[in-house]
């Protein structure tokens, strides 16, 4: 009970209240920055970087998932990768975290893809000339994995590989509203796309296995806690249906990692991606008993297993 009360305390950071952010980065032997990126369509998007103290082995361009952001638990992975020698960059997508836009409203995923391409291109162009020829990788969690695949369709030769964590190539039938609700909601969304009325279970409960970590996840000060918005849901249904039809067009080297107990995105579709993709270099890891949040929500031991598989894949290519 005492331990649980300590967890429930108000946290300034996902790791607790001390040390402060800059000291925490120093403890992990990295440096970090935060800034605002003005997208081609004029949106102010919040960005972060996590950088090794030594010359980087590679660049990792990271995309978070729906309802998430880059300043809470997501950055634990970036800190780990920066500590392993990789320069990591990410932004809060439209309507998420500290970026401009109505909370959790993503009416046009294609526009979000353009935002990411512009940001990642600017990062590479502004990188020290000695580092421009080092490998560049995409990294995406859940909806971020779907966005990574859309990015590689648009810029097929720009990145050297992709790390796809439980990618949302299809929304699981276990969280997708049952017929005829989707048809009704799609009709209503034409007239009121920002309405937050889509019935669904809390994704933290569906994603995070460890109860103490569920509490930490819900403490995120910029976390969206409302129901999904109609326009966002219909757009995600459109995009996932589109991706599901184009799995055989994927050519980028990739590793896809998925828990077989995931009820948010479908691990069977990750297996289908692995089978159908034309990529000559492709790998897959399916983890027995693991849920959607592989890199935070699992036990520490399981998180280390997933991190180790990602790092081993990167080490073989850098």
Secondary structure, 3 states (H helix, E strand, C coil): CHHHHHHHCCCCECCECCCCHHHHHHHCCEEEEEEEEECCCCCEEEEEEEEECCCCCEEEEEECCCCCCCCCCCHHHHHHHHHCCEEEEEECCCCCCCCCCCCCCCCCHHHHHHHHHHHHHHHHHHCCHHHCCCEEEEEEECHHHHHHHHHHHHCCCCCCEEEEECCCCCECCCCCCCCCHHHHHHHHHCCCCCCEEECCCCHHHHHCCCHHHHHHHHCCCCCCCCCEEHHHHHHHHHHHHHHHHCHHHCCCCEEEEEECCCCCECHHHHHHHHHHCCCCCEEEEEECCCCCCCCCCCCHHHHHHHHHHHHHHHHCCC
